[in-house]
Amino acid sequence: MKLFKKKYIIKKDVCRQCNICPVECISGAIKKQPKELPVIDQARCVACGRCLSQCPFRAIRECLRINF
């Protein structure tokens, strides 16, 4: 088992709700409701980084999560 796992978070103050991240997410881990910020389902996220690289506003940040 890996000690750390990548986790992605959406910076609320930077996100412009452009809807690119849910479209680009290959695992379907990012969902967005109208007039709301996108939400990342960490259990479905495969940590590919596609959302991070595709966001034109750099609103997605990579973090490390400690596995216990």
N, C-alpha and C positions, 0 to 999 in steps of 0.2 A: 504494500500500500504506500502511495506517495504521501509525504508529510504535508506538502502544500498543493493546493488546487487553485487554478486561475478562476477568478470571479470578475464579472463585468457589472459595473453600475452606471446608471444614467444620471448625469449631473443636471438636476432640475433647473438650476439657474442658467444653464447654457443651452439646453434642448429647445429647439424651435418647432418641434412636432412636425417635421417634414415628411415623416412616414417612410423614410428610406430603410431604417434598421429592421423593421419587421419584414419588409420585402426581401432584404438581403440575407436574413438569418436562415442558414441551411437546415437547422434543426427545428425551426418553428418555436423557438424559446422566447421570442420577443412578440408580445401582443400589444396592440394599441386600440383603445376605444376612442370614438370621436370626442374631441375637445379635452382629452386627458393625455398625460405623459405615457410613453411606452413603459411596459413592465417586463423585466427579464425573469423568466422562470429558471432559476439556477439548477434545478433538477434536470431540466431538458437541455440546458446549454452544454455544448461540446467544446467550448473554449477555443474555437477556431480563429477568433479575432476578426472575422469578416465585418462584423458590425462596427468594430473599432476603426478599421481602415476605410469604411465606406461613409462614415458620418462626416458631412461637410462642415459641421460646426464643432467637431471634436467634443461632443457632449458625452461620449462613453469613455469610461476610465477602467483600466485593468487593475485589479487588486489581487493579492494572494490570500487565500483562505486556508487556515490551518485545519488539517484533518485530525480528528481525535479517534 
